[in-house]
Amino acid sequence: MKMDKVANSGNDEFYTPKYAIEPLLKYIPSGSKVWCPFDAEQSLFYKVLKDHGCEVKVTHLSTGQDFFVSEDTNKYSDWCDYIISNPPYSLKAEVFARLFEIGKPFAMLVGVVGLFESQKRFTMFKENEFEIMYFDKRVAYFKDYNDEKPSLNPPFSSVYLCSKILPKQIVFENINKQKL
C-alpha cells in the first residue's frame, strides 16, 4: 500500500519533523559530510544536520538530481560520509537496494508496513547488514515545508533503517513531540 493512499495526500512528499531527526544525531559525529538525496534546503534534515555541525548537501528530483542516475549518485556518494533522508515511500525497496549497492553508511526514515514483506526485500535485508532505530511514539509528518505542526499521521510506525551507523542491530529511542 502506498503511503500517499494511506495519508490521502496524493504524493510521496512527506516532510520530517525535527523531533524525529534529533535521536539520530548522537550517532552522526559533528563535522561529518552528509548527503540528503531526497531533500531541499527547506528540509529539516538539512537544517538540523547543519546546526549539528555537519556539512550537508541536498539533492532532489525536482531540481534535476535523480538518486537512481549513476552520475548523480556517484558524485555525492563519493563525497559523503553518511546518506540520510526520508525517501519516497513508494520507492523504498528500490532506494534500499541502491543504498546497499553504494555501500556508504545510511539512515532512512521509513514506515514499517511492508518493509520485509516480499521475497525480494526479505532476501535483500537477509543478505545485507542493517540496523533499526525504533521510536516510542509514531512520527507525524508535515505535508508542506511551511506548516507549523505536522498533520499527516500514518496509521503505522516509522523507523530508521540504517547501515553502519547504530551500535547494535536494534536501538530504541524516545522522541519528544512537544519540541517542534
Disulfide bonds with the S-S distance in Angstrom:
none
